[in-house]
Amino acid sequence: QVRLVESGGGLVQPGGSLRLSCVSSVFASSIESIGWYRQAPGKERELVATITSLASRTNYADSVKGRFTVSKYSAGNTVYLQMNSLKPEDTAVYFCYLRKQGMHYWGKGTQVTVSS
């Protein structure tokens, strides 16, 4: 059974930073891709950033390029999202995402609120 446990969300002022973490129960060798999606109230879930397991290729939403950085622990079953220069429009529930053997898995989410 795949488990994804997120941490690191919270309330931050505009321009501030947060770091999200996600630990998976999956052996790193079986992970194809791992990363983050988000969902704001009244909106669909959208890609934030992902990183592939083997080549560490990254993929970012245009709205976060240059501000967010996705990375993984060398063992590969933990993924981080460093979020800098946060904006109110970054407010959302952030979900950890993992793809393994073509199947998609999700964490329960962590709330990020950017407000003064």
Backbone atoms as SQL, in Angstrom:
CREATE TABLE atoms (id INTEGER PRIMARY KEY, chain TEXT, resi INTEGER, resn TEXT, atom TEXT, x REAL, y REAL, z REAL);
INSERT INTO atoms VALUES
  (1, 'A', 1, 'GLN', 'N', 0.836, -1.179, 0.000),
  (2, 'A', 1, 'GLN', 'CA', 0.000, 0.000, 0.000),
  (3, 'A', 1, 'GLN', 'C', 0.882, 1.244, 0.000),
  (4, 'A', 2, 'VAL', 'N', 0.536, 2.194, -0.870),
  (5, 'A', 2, 'VAL', 'CA', 1.330, 3.414, -0.985),
  (6, 'A', 2, 'VAL', 'C', 0.797, 4.466, -0.018),
  (7, 'A', 3, 'ARG', 'N', 1.694, 5.004, 0.805),
  (8, 'A', 3, 'ARG', 'CA', 1.342, 6.101, 1.700),
  (9, 'A', 3, 'ARG', 'C', 2.236, 7.292, 1.406),
  (10, 'A', 4, 'LEU', 'N', 1.627, 8.457, 1.376),
  (11, 'A', 4, 'LEU', 'CA', 2.357, 9.705, 1.180),
  (12, 'A', 4, 'LEU', 'C', 1.973, 10.639, 2.318),
  (13, 'A', 5, 'VAL', 'N', 2.952, 11.127, 3.055),
  (14, 'A', 5, 'VAL', 'CA', 2.681, 11.969, 4.216),
  (15, 'A', 5, 'VAL', 'C', 3.372, 13.315, 4.030),
  (16, 'A', 6, 'GLU', 'N', 2.534, 14.364, 3.925),
  (17, 'A', 6, 'GLU', 'CA', 3.059, 15.716, 3.714),
  (18, 'A', 6, 'GLU', 'C', 3.236, 16.442, 5.050),
  (19, 'A', 7, 'SER', 'N', 4.134, 17.416, 5.056),
  (20, 'A', 7, 'SER', 'CA', 4.297, 18.303, 6.207),
  (21, 'A', 7, 'SER', 'C', 4.868, 19.622, 5.720),
  (22, 'A', 8, 'GLY', 'N', 4.739, 20.657, 6.571),
  (23, 'A', 8, 'GLY', 'CA', 5.383, 21.925, 6.278),
  (24, 'A', 8, 'GLY', 'C', 4.472, 23.050, 5.855),
  (25, 'A', 9, 'GLY', 'N', 3.186, 22.799, 5.712),
  (26, 'A', 9, 'GLY', 'CA', 2.277, 23.879, 5.332),
  (27, 'A', 9, 'GLY', 'C', 2.068, 24.854, 6.474),
  (28, 'A', 10, 'GLY', 'N', 1.348, 25.945, 6.167),
  (29, 'A', 10, 'GLY', 'CA', 1.061, 26.925, 7.213),
  (30, 'A', 10, 'GLY', 'C', 0.690, 28.260, 6.637),
  (31, 'A', 11, 'LEU', 'N', 0.698, 29.267, 7.520),
  (32, 'A', 11, 'LEU', 'CA', 0.364, 30.642, 7.141),
  (33, 'A', 11, 'LEU', 'C', 1.650, 31.441, 6.990),
  (34, 'A', 12, 'VAL', 'N', 1.765, 32.175, 5.897),
  (35, 'A', 12, 'VAL', 'CA', 2.956, 32.977, 5.639),
  (36, 'A', 12, 'VAL', 'C', 2.526, 34.285, 4.970),
  (37, 'A', 13, 'GLN', 'N', 3.296, 35.333, 5.209),
  (38, 'A', 13, 'GLN', 'CA', 3.000, 36.621, 4.588),
  (39, 'A', 13, 'GLN', 'C', 3.473, 36.642, 3.145),
  (40, 'A', 14, 'PRO', 'N', 2.854, 37.473, 2.318),
  (41, 'A', 14, 'PRO', 'CA', 3.343, 37.610, 0.939),
  (42, 'A', 14, 'PRO', 'C', 4.831, 37.955, 0.911),
  (43, 'A', 15, 'GLY', 'N', 5.543, 37.300, -0.001),
  (44, 'A', 15, 'GLY', 'CA', 6.989, 37.475, -0.090),
  (45, 'A', 15, 'GLY', 'C', 7.773, 36.514, 0.768),
  (46, 'A', 16, 'GLY', 'N', 7.088, 35.769, 1.618),
  (47, 'A', 16, 'GLY', 'CA', 7.757, 34.830, 2.511),
  (48, 'A', 16, 'GLY', 'C', 8.052, 33.492, 1.847),
  (49, 'A', 17, 'SER', 'N', 8.566, 32.569, 2.657),
  (50, 'A', 17, 'SER', 'CA', 8.980, 31.260, 2.159),
  (51, 'A', 17, 'SER', 'C', 8.414, 30.151, 3.041),
  (52, 'A', 18, 'LEU', 'N', 8.218, 28.998, 2.427),
  (53, 'A', 18, 'LEU', 'CA', 7.848, 27.773, 3.129),
  (54, 'A', 18, 'LEU', 'C', 8.529, 26.608, 2.431),
  (55, 'A', 19, 'ARG', 'N', 8.750, 25.542, 3.192),
  (56, 'A', 19, 'ARG', 'CA', 9.291, 24.320, 2.617),
  (57, 'A', 19, 'ARG', 'C', 8.367, 23.157, 2.960),
  (58, 'A', 20, 'LEU', 'N', 7.857, 22.505, 1.928),
  (59, 'A', 20, 'LEU', 'CA', 7.017, 21.329, 2.113),
  (60, 'A', 20, 'LEU', 'C', 7.861, 20.068, 1.961),
  (61, 'A', 21, 'SER', 'N', 7.478, 19.052, 2.733),
  (62, 'A', 21, 'SER', 'CA', 8.138, 17.750, 2.641),
  (63, 'A', 21, 'SER', 'C', 7.094, 16.661, 2.463),
  (64, 'A', 22, 'CYS', 'N', 7.492, 15.607, 1.792),
  (65, 'A', 22, 'CYS', 'CA', 6.589, 14.459, 1.606),
  (66, 'A', 22, 'CYS', 'C', 7.433, 13.193, 1.655),
  (67, 'A', 23, 'VAL', 'N', 7.057, 12.307, 2.553),
  (68, 'A', 23, 'VAL', 'CA', 7.732, 11.014, 2.665),
  (69, 'A', 23, 'VAL', 'C', 6.804, 9.934, 2.152),
  (70, 'A', 24, 'SER', 'N', 7.321, 9.079, 1.280),
  (71, 'A', 24, 'SER', 'CA', 6.502, 7.990, 0.733),
  (72, 'A', 24, 'SER', 'C', 6.924, 6.660, 1.350),
  (73, 'A', 25, 'SER', 'N', 5.991, 5.723, 1.300),
  (74, 'A', 25, 'SER', 'CA', 6.265, 4.384, 1.827),
  (75, 'A', 25, 'SER', 'C', 6.836, 3.472, 0.759),
  (76, 'A', 26, 'VAL', 'N', 7.058, 4.029, -0.438),
  (77, 'A', 26, 'VAL', 'CA', 7.461, 3.223, -1.590),
  (78, 'A', 26, 'VAL', 'C', 8.974, 3.193, -1.702),
  (79, 'A', 27, 'PHE', 'N', 9.506, 2.046, -2.069),
  (80, 'A', 27, 'PHE', 'CA', 10.934, 1.963, -2.348),
  (81, 'A', 27, 'PHE', 'C', 11.264, 2.890, -3.505),
  (82, 'A', 28, 'ALA', 'N', 12.330, 3.630, -3.350),
  (83, 'A', 28, 'ALA', 'CA', 12.696, 4.624, -4.349),
  (84, 'A', 28, 'ALA', 'C', 12.867, 4.009, -5.731),
  (85, 'A', 29, 'SER', 'N', 13.348, 2.790, -5.776),
  (86, 'A', 29, 'SER', 'CA', 13.637, 2.164, -7.069),
  (87, 'A', 29, 'SER', 'C', 12.385, 1.932, -7.903),
  (88, 'A', 30, 'SER', 'N', 11.207, 1.945, -7.268),
  (89, 'A', 30, 'SER', 'CA', 9.977, 1.699, -8.018),
  (90, 'A', 30, 'SER', 'C', 9.226, 2.987, -8.356),
  (91, 'A', 31, 'ILE', 'N', 9.741, 4.131, -7.918),
  (92, 'A', 31, 'ILE', 'CA', 9.086, 5.415, -8.195),
  (93, 'A', 31, 'ILE', 'C', 9.502, 5.916, -9.564),
  (94, 'A', 32, 'GLU', 'N', 8.514, 6.297, -10.382),
  (95, 'A', 32, 'GLU', 'CA', 8.799, 6.870, -11.703),
  (96, 'A', 32, 'GLU', 'C', 8.914, 8.389, -11.604),
  (97, 'A', 33, 'SER', 'N', 7.980, 8.983, -10.850),
  (98, 'A', 33, 'SER', 'CA', 7.942, 10.434, -10.724),
  (99, 'A', 33, 'SER', 'C', 7.309, 10.787, -9.384),
  (100, 'A', 34, 'ILE', 'N', 7.753, 11.885, -8.786),
  (101, 'A', 34, 'ILE', 'CA', 7.208, 12.322, -7.502),
  (102, 'A', 34, 'ILE', 'C', 7.186, 13.838, -7.490),
  (103, 'A', 35, 'GLY', 'N', 6.217, 14.423, -6.792),
  (104, 'A', 35, 'GLY', 'CA', 6.174, 15.882, -6.780),
  (105, 'A', 35, 'GLY', 'C', 4.939, 16.425, -6.113),
  (106, 'A', 36, 'TRP', 'N', 4.455, 17.577, -6.634),
  (107, 'A', 36, 'TRP', 'CA', 3.402, 18.325, -5.966),
  (108, 'A', 36, 'TRP', 'C', 2.362, 18.858, -6.946),
  (109, 'A', 37, 'TYR', 'N', 1.120, 18.783, -6.527),
  (110, 'A', 37, 'TYR', 'CA', 0.001, 19.458, -7.158),
  (111, 'A', 37, 'TYR', 'C', -0.655, 20.337, -6.086),
  (112, 'A', 38, 'ARG', 'N', -1.533, 21.240, -6.529),
  (113, 'A', 38, 'ARG', 'CA', -2.271, 22.069, -5.578),
  (114, 'A', 38, 'ARG', 'C', -3.682, 22.306, -6.068),
  (115, 'A', 39, 'GLN', 'N', -4.560, 22.619, -5.102),
  (116, 'A', 39, 'GLN', 'CA', -5.949, 22.918, -5.436),
  (117, 'A', 39, 'GLN', 'C', -6.430, 24.067, -4.575),
  (118, 'A', 40, 'ALA', 'N', -6.804, 25.155, -5.224),
  (119, 'A', 40, 'ALA', 'CA', -7.352, 26.327, -4.546),
  (120, 'A', 40, 'ALA', 'C', -8.870, 26.199, -4.483),
  (121, 'A', 41, 'PRO', 'N', -9.515, 26.881, -3.546),
  (122, 'A', 41, 'PRO', 'CA', -10.968, 26.791, -3.431),
  (123, 'A', 41, 'PRO', 'C', -11.660, 27.139, -4.745),
  (124, 'A', 42, 'GLY', 'N', -12.567, 26.285, -5.190),
  (125, 'A', 42, 'GLY', 'CA', -13.335, 26.530, -6.405),
  (126, 'A', 42, 'GLY', 'C', -12.580, 26.272, -7.691),
  (127, 'A', 43, 'LYS', 'N', -11.356, 25.749, -7.583),
  (128, 'A', 43, 'LYS', 'CA', -10.554, 25.500, -8.783),
  (129, 'A', 43, 'LYS', 'C', -10.173, 24.033, -8.871),
  (130, 'A', 44, 'GLU', 'N', -9.752, 23.627, -10.067),
  (131, 'A', 44, 'GLU', 'CA', -9.306, 22.257, -10.269),
  (132, 'A', 44, 'GLU', 'C', -7.878, 22.073, -9.741),
  (133, 'A', 45, 'ARG', 'N', -7.557, 20.821, -9.438),
  (134, 'A', 45, 'ARG', 'CA', -6.204, 20.512, -9.011),
  (135, 'A', 45, 'ARG', 'C', -5.253, 20.759, -10.186),
  (136, 'A', 46, 'GLU', 'N', -4.100, 21.360, -9.893),
  (137, 'A', 46, 'GLU', 'CA', -3.147, 21.688, -10.959),
  (138, 'A', 46, 'GLU', 'C', -1.730, 21.286, -10.560),
  (139, 'A', 47, 'LEU', 'N', -0.939, 21.043, -11.596),
  (140, 'A', 47, 'LEU', 'CA', 0.470, 20.717, -11.387),
  (141, 'A', 47, 'LEU', 'C', 1.200, 21.902, -10.776),
  (142, 'A', 48, 'VAL', 'N', 2.069, 21.615, -9.812),
  (143, 'A', 48, 'VAL', 'CA', 3.014, 22.610, -9.303),
  (144, 'A', 48, 'VAL', 'C', 4.407, 22.259, -9.816),
  (145, 'A', 49, 'ALA', 'N', 4.900, 21.079, -9.429),
  (146, 'A', 49, 'ALA', 'CA', 6.229, 20.661, -9.854),
  (147, 'A', 49, 'ALA', 'C', 6.396, 19.172, -9.607),
  (148, 'A', 50, 'THR', 'N', 7.112, 18.512, -10.528),
  (149, 'A', 50, 'THR', 'CA', 7.438, 17.104, -10.354),
  (150, 'A', 50, 'THR', 'C', 8.893, 16.873, -10.723),
  (151, 'A', 51, 'ILE', 'N', 9.408, 15.740, -10.252),
  (152, 'A', 51, 'ILE', 'CA', 10.779, 15.359, -10.551),
  (153, 'A', 51, 'ILE', 'C', 10.800, 13.863, -10.809),
  (154, 'A', 52, 'THR', 'N', 11.500, 13.455, -11.864),
  (155, 'A', 52, 'THR', 'CA', 11.569, 12.034, -12.171),
  (156, 'A', 52, 'THR', 'C', 12.621, 11.369, -11.291),
  (157, 'A', 53, 'SER', 'N', 12.434, 10.085, -11.090),
  (158, 'A', 53, 'SER', 'CA', 13.294, 9.375, -10.156),
  (159, 'A', 53, 'SER', 'C', 14.672, 9.110, -10.730),
  (160, 'A', 54, 'LEU', 'N', 14.731, 8.623, -11.963),
  (161, 'A', 54, 'LEU', 'CA', 16.016, 8.214, -12.523),
  (162, 'A', 54, 'LEU', 'C', 16.868, 9.401, -12.944),
  (163, 'A', 55, 'ALA', 'N', 16.343, 10.253, -13.791),
  (164, 'A', 55, 'ALA', 'CA', 17.151, 11.331, -14.377),
  (165, 'A', 55, 'ALA', 'C', 17.013, 12.648, -13.625),
  (166, 'A', 56, 'SER', 'N', 16.151, 12.674, -12.598),
  (167, 'A', 56, 'SER', 'CA', 15.882, 13.902, -11.846),
  (168, 'A', 56, 'SER', 'C', 15.476, 15.054, -12.763),
  (169, 'A', 57, 'ARG', 'N', 14.686, 14.723, -13.786),
  (170, 'A', 57, 'ARG', 'CA', 14.149, 15.776, -14.660),
  (171, 'A', 57, 'ARG', 'C', 12.992, 16.459, -13.945),
  (172, 'A', 58, 'THR', 'N', 12.996, 17.788, -13.986),
  (173, 'A', 58, 'THR', 'CA', 11.957, 18.538, -13.297),
  (174, 'A', 58, 'THR', 'C', 10.963, 19.151, -14.281),
  (175, 'A', 59, 'ASN', 'N', 9.756, 19.357, -13.797),
  (176, 'A', 59, 'ASN', 'CA', 8.700, 19.974, -14.589),
  (177, 'A', 59, 'ASN', 'C', 7.956, 20.939, -13.673),
  (178, 'A', 60, 'TYR', 'N', 7.837, 22.199, -14.070),
  (179, 'A', 60, 'TYR', 'CA', 7.211, 23.225, -13.247),
  (180, 'A', 60, 'TYR', 'C', 6.041, 23.875, -13.969),
  (181, 'A', 61, 'ALA', 'N', 5.039, 24.264, -13.204),
  (182, 'A', 61, 'ALA', 'CA', 4.002, 25.137, -13.740),
  (183, 'A', 61, 'ALA', 'C', 4.629, 26.498, -14.026),
  (184, 'A', 62, 'ASP', 'N', 4.164, 27.146, -15.079),
  (185, 'A', 62, 'ASP', 'CA', 4.717, 28.457, -15.433),
  (186, 'A', 62, 'ASP', 'C', 4.568, 29.452, -14.281),
  (187, 'A', 63, 'SER', 'N', 3.498, 29.318, -13.527),
  (188, 'A', 63, 'SER', 'CA', 3.209, 30.284, -12.474),
  (189, 'A', 63, 'SER', 'C', 4.187, 30.218, -11.298),
  (190, 'A', 64, 'VAL', 'N', 4.961, 29.135, -11.199),
  (191, 'A', 64, 'VAL', 'CA', 5.880, 29.009, -10.066),
  (192, 'A', 64, 'VAL', 'C', 7.346, 28.985, -10.484),
  (193, 'A', 65, 'LYS', 'N', 7.617, 28.981, -11.772),
  (194, 'A', 65, 'LYS', 'CA', 9.007, 28.939, -12.247),
  (195, 'A', 65, 'LYS', 'C', 9.790, 30.132, -11.703),
  (196, 'A', 66, 'GLY', 'N', 10.983, 29.838, -11.224),
  (197, 'A', 66, 'GLY', 'CA', 11.828, 30.888, -10.667),
  (198, 'A', 66, 'GLY', 'C', 11.565, 31.175, -9.195),
  (199, 'A', 67, 'ARG', 'N', 10.469, 30.657, -8.665),
  (200, 'A', 67, 'ARG', 'CA', 10.132, 30.888, -7.250),
  (201, 'A', 67, 'ARG', 'C', 10.150, 29.602, -6.435),
  (202, 'A', 68, 'PHE', 'N', 9.726, 28.500, -7.037),
  (203, 'A', 68, 'PHE', 'CA', 9.637, 27.212, -6.349),
  (204, 'A', 68, 'PHE', 'C', 10.718, 26.274, -6.870),
  (205, 'A', 69, 'THR', 'N', 11.212, 25.424, -5.995),
  (206, 'A', 69, 'THR', 'CA', 12.193, 24.418, -6.378),
  (207, 'A', 69, 'THR', 'C', 11.792, 23.063, -5.804),
  (208, 'A', 70, 'VAL', 'N', 11.673, 22.070, -6.691),
  (209, 'A', 70, 'VAL', 'CA', 11.367, 20.707, -6.261),
  (210, 'A', 70, 'VAL', 'C', 12.676, 19.924, -6.215),
  (211, 'A', 71, 'SER', 'N', 12.824, 19.110, -5.190),
  (212, 'A', 71, 'SER', 'CA', 14.028, 18.292, -5.057),
  (213, 'A', 71, 'SER', 'C', 13.670, 17.019, -4.316),
  (214, 'A', 72, 'LYS', 'N', 14.580, 16.047, -4.379),
  (215, 'A', 72, 'LYS', 'CA', 14.320, 14.799, -3.665),
  (216, 'A', 72, 'LYS', 'C', 15.559, 14.381, -2.905),
  (217, 'A', 73, 'TYR', 'N', 15.330, 13.719, -1.827),
  (218, 'A', 73, 'TYR', 'CA', 16.407, 13.142, -1.043),
  (219, 'A', 73, 'TYR', 'C', 17.079, 12.081, -1.901),
  (220, 'A', 74, 'SER', 'N', 18.371, 11.932, -1.761),
  (221, 'A', 74, 'SER', 'CA', 19.123, 11.048, -2.637),
  (222, 'A', 74, 'SER', 'C', 18.582, 9.625, -2.640),
  (223, 'A', 75, 'ALA', 'N', 17.979, 9.192, -1.531),
  (224, 'A', 75, 'ALA', 'CA', 17.392, 7.854, -1.503),
  (225, 'A', 75, 'ALA', 'C', 16.138, 7.790, -2.349),
  (226, 'A', 76, 'GLY', 'N', 15.539, 8.951, -2.636),
  (227, 'A', 76, 'GLY', 'CA', 14.492, 9.023, -3.639),
  (228, 'A', 76, 'GLY', 'C', 13.068, 8.889, -3.178),
  (229, 'A', 77, 'ASN', 'N', 12.828, 8.547, -1.912),
  (230, 'A', 77, 'ASN', 'CA', 11.440, 8.377, -1.506),
  (231, 'A', 77, 'ASN', 'C', 10.910, 9.579, -0.733),
  (232, 'A', 78, 'THR', 'N', 11.663, 10.658, -0.703),
  (233, 'A', 78, 'THR', 'CA', 11.237, 11.889, -0.053),
  (234, 'A', 78, 'THR', 'C', 11.387, 13.033, -1.042),
  (235, 'A', 79, 'VAL', 'N', 10.359, 13.861, -1.122),
  (236, 'A', 79, 'VAL', 'CA', 10.393, 14.997, -2.043),
  (237, 'A', 79, 'VAL', 'C', 10.121, 16.272, -1.267),
  (238, 'A', 80, 'TYR', 'N', 10.778, 17.343, -1.696),
  (239, 'A', 80, 'TYR', 'CA', 10.632, 18.639, -1.050),
  (240, 'A', 80, 'TYR', 'C', 10.142, 19.668, -2.065),
  (241, 'A', 81, 'LEU', 'N', 9.500, 20.702, -1.553),
  (242, 'A', 81, 'LEU', 'CA', 9.126, 21.843, -2.383),
  (243, 'A', 81, 'LEU', 'C', 9.505, 23.101, -1.615),
  (244, 'A', 82, 'GLN', 'N', 10.550, 23.764, -2.072),
  (245, 'A', 82, 'GLN', 'CA', 10.956, 25.034, -1.497),
  (246, 'A', 82, 'GLN', 'C', 10.206, 26.137, -2.219),
  (247, 'A', 83, 'MET', 'N', 9.414, 26.897, -1.468),
  (248, 'A', 83, 'MET', 'CA', 8.579, 27.937, -2.057),
  (249, 'A', 83, 'MET', 'C', 9.045, 29.293, -1.547),
  (250, 'A', 84, 'ASN', 'N', 9.525, 30.112, -2.456),
  (251, 'A', 84, 'ASN', 'CA', 9.993, 31.460, -2.128),
  (252, 'A', 84, 'ASN', 'C', 9.119, 32.504, -2.818),
  (253, 'A', 85, 'SER', 'N', 9.214, 33.732, -2.345),
  (254, 'A', 85, 'SER', 'CA', 8.454, 34.848, -2.936),
  (255, 'A', 85, 'SER', 'C', 6.985, 34.481, -3.086),
  (256, 'A', 86, 'LEU', 'N', 6.421, 33.951, -2.031),
  (257, 'A', 86, 'LEU', 'CA', 5.040, 33.482, -2.089),
  (258, 'A', 86, 'LEU', 'C', 4.062, 34.630, -2.313),
  (259, 'A', 87, 'LYS', 'N', 3.005, 34.320, -3.059),
  (260, 'A', 87, 'LYS', 'CA', 1.974, 35.294, -3.406),
  (261, 'A', 87, 'LYS', 'C', 0.625, 34.805, -2.869),
  (262, 'A', 88, 'PRO', 'N', -0.320, 35.717, -2.661),
  (263, 'A', 88, 'PRO', 'CA', -1.643, 35.282, -2.205),
  (264, 'A', 88, 'PRO', 'C', -2.266, 34.230, -3.123),
  (265, 'A', 89, 'GLU', 'N', -1.988, 34.315, -4.413),
  (266, 'A', 89, 'GLU', 'CA', -2.560, 33.339, -5.345),
  (267, 'A', 89, 'GLU', 'C', -1.929, 31.946, -5.240),
  (268, 'A', 90, 'ASP', 'N', -0.896, 31.803, -4.428),
  (269, 'A', 90, 'ASP', 'CA', -0.328, 30.482, -4.136),
  (270, 'A', 90, 'ASP', 'C', -1.122, 29.755, -3.043),
  (271, 'A', 91, 'THR', 'N', -2.074, 30.442, -2.425),
  (272, 'A', 91, 'THR', 'CA', -2.889, 29.827, -1.387),
  (273, 'A', 91, 'THR', 'C', -3.668, 28.646, -1.951),
  (274, 'A', 92, 'ALA', 'N', -3.496, 27.496, -1.332),
  (275, 'A', 92, 'ALA', 'CA', -4.136, 26.268, -1.815),
  (276, 'A', 92, 'ALA', 'C', -3.807, 25.119, -0.864),
  (277, 'A', 93, 'VAL', 'N', -4.469, 24.003, -1.091),
  (278, 'A', 93, 'VAL', 'CA', -4.040, 22.752, -0.466),
  (279, 'A', 93, 'VAL', 'C', -3.040, 22.105, -1.414),
  (280, 'A', 94, 'TYR', 'N', -1.882, 21.781, -0.877),
  (281, 'A', 94, 'TYR', 'CA', -0.817, 21.186, -1.678),
  (282, 'A', 94, 'TYR', 'C', -0.787, 19.679, -1.423),
  (283, 'A', 95, 'PHE', 'N', -0.846, 18.923, -2.527),
  (284, 'A', 95, 'PHE', 'CA', -0.893, 17.464, -2.463),
  (285, 'A', 95, 'PHE', 'C', 0.399, 16.864, -2.986),
  (286, 'A', 96, 'CYS', 'N', 0.938, 15.947, -2.218),
  (287, 'A', 96, 'CYS', 'CA', 2.053, 15.160, -2.708),
  (288, 'A', 96, 'CYS', 'C', 1.535, 14.162, -3.739),
  (289, 'A', 97, 'TYR', 'N', 2.335, 13.922, -4.771),
  (290, 'A', 97, 'TYR', 'CA', 1.934, 13.063, -5.895),
  (291, 'A', 97, 'TYR', 'C', 3.069, 12.087, -6.196),
  (292, 'A', 98, 'LEU', 'N', 2.692, 10.868, -6.554),
  (293, 'A', 98, 'LEU', 'CA', 3.686, 9.858, -6.910),
  (294, 'A', 98, 'LEU', 'C', 3.135, 8.997, -8.040),
  (295, 'A', 99, 'ARG', 'N', 3.992, 8.667, -8.998),
  (296, 'A', 99, 'ARG', 'CA', 3.610, 7.736, -10.055),
  (297, 'A', 99, 'ARG', 'C', 4.508, 6.508, -9.962),
  (298, 'A', 100, 'LYS', 'N', 3.857, 5.353, -9.921),
  (299, 'A', 100, 'LYS', 'CA', 4.576, 4.070, -9.779),
  (300, 'A', 100, 'LYS', 'C', 3.894, 3.059, -10.670),
  (301, 'A', 101, 'GLN', 'N', 4.632, 2.462, -11.541),
  (302, 'A', 101, 'GLN', 'CA', 4.106, 1.454, -12.468),
  (303, 'A', 101, 'GLN', 'C', 2.864, 1.971, -13.181),
  (304, 'A', 102, 'GLY', 'N', 2.922, 3.233, -13.576),
  (305, 'A', 102, 'GLY', 'CA', 1.832, 3.827, -14.329),
  (306, 'A', 102, 'GLY', 'C', 0.630, 4.252, -13.500),
  (307, 'A', 103, 'MET', 'N', 0.638, 3.969, -12.216),
  (308, 'A', 103, 'MET', 'CA', -0.481, 4.327, -11.331),
  (309, 'A', 103, 'MET', 'C', -0.138, 5.623, -10.595),
  (310, 'A', 104, 'HIS', 'N', -1.197, 6.404, -10.292),
  (311, 'A', 104, 'HIS', 'CA', -1.030, 7.700, -9.633),
  (312, 'A', 104, 'HIS', 'C', -1.510, 7.607, -8.189),
  (313, 'A', 105, 'TYR', 'N', -0.745, 8.192, -7.284),
  (314, 'A', 105, 'TYR', 'CA', -1.085, 8.167, -5.870),
  (315, 'A', 105, 'TYR', 'C', -0.978, 9.577, -5.308),
  (316, 'A', 106, 'TRP', 'N', -1.820, 9.839, -4.265),
  (317, 'A', 106, 'TRP', 'CA', -1.903, 11.184, -3.692),
  (318, 'A', 106, 'TRP', 'C', -1.828, 11.139, -2.180),
  (319, 'A', 107, 'GLY', 'N', -1.220, 12.188, -1.600),
  (320, 'A', 107, 'GLY', 'CA', -1.293, 12.378, -0.164),
  (321, 'A', 107, 'GLY', 'C', -2.599, 13.068, 0.195),
  (322, 'A', 108, 'LYS', 'N', -2.787, 13.315, 1.499),
  (323, 'A', 108, 'LYS', 'CA', -4.033, 13.921, 1.965),
  (324, 'A', 108, 'LYS', 'C', -4.006, 15.443, 1.830),
  (325, 'A', 109, 'GLY', 'N', -2.836, 16.010, 1.626),
  (326, 'A', 109, 'GLY', 'CA', -2.729, 17.446, 1.420),
  (327, 'A', 109, 'GLY', 'C', -2.325, 18.227, 2.653),
  (328, 'A', 110, 'THR', 'N', -1.702, 19.373, 2.406),
  (329, 'A', 110, 'THR', 'CA', -1.330, 20.291, 3.480),
  (330, 'A', 110, 'THR', 'C', -1.685, 21.709, 3.031),
  (331, 'A', 111, 'GLN', 'N', -2.294, 22.475, 3.936),
  (332, 'A', 111, 'GLN', 'CA', -2.770, 23.804, 3.584),
  (333, 'A', 111, 'GLN', 'C', -1.630, 24.815, 3.602),
  (334, 'A', 112, 'VAL', 'N', -1.560, 25.609, 2.541),
  (335, 'A', 112, 'VAL', 'CA', -0.646, 26.756, 2.474),
  (336, 'A', 112, 'VAL', 'C', -1.496, 28.003, 2.276),
  (337, 'A', 113, 'THR', 'N', -1.362, 28.942, 3.193),
  (338, 'A', 113, 'THR', 'CA', -2.112, 30.191, 3.109),
  (339, 'A', 113, 'THR', 'C', -1.134, 31.355, 3.093),
  (340, 'A', 114, 'VAL', 'N', -1.247, 32.190, 2.054),
  (341, 'A', 114, 'VAL', 'CA', -0.384, 33.356, 1.920),
  (342, 'A', 114, 'VAL', 'C', -1.259, 34.596, 2.106),
  (343, 'A', 115, 'SER', 'N', -1.050, 35.269, 3.220),
  (344, 'A', 115, 'SER', 'CA', -1.916, 36.403, 3.555),
  (345, 'A', 115, 'SER', 'C', -1.200, 37.309, 4.551),
  (346, 'A', 116, 'SER', 'N', -1.502, 38.594, 4.440),
  (347, 'A', 116, 'SER', 'CA', -0.970, 39.559, 5.403),
  (348, 'A', 116, 'SER', 'C', -1.963, 39.776, 6.539);
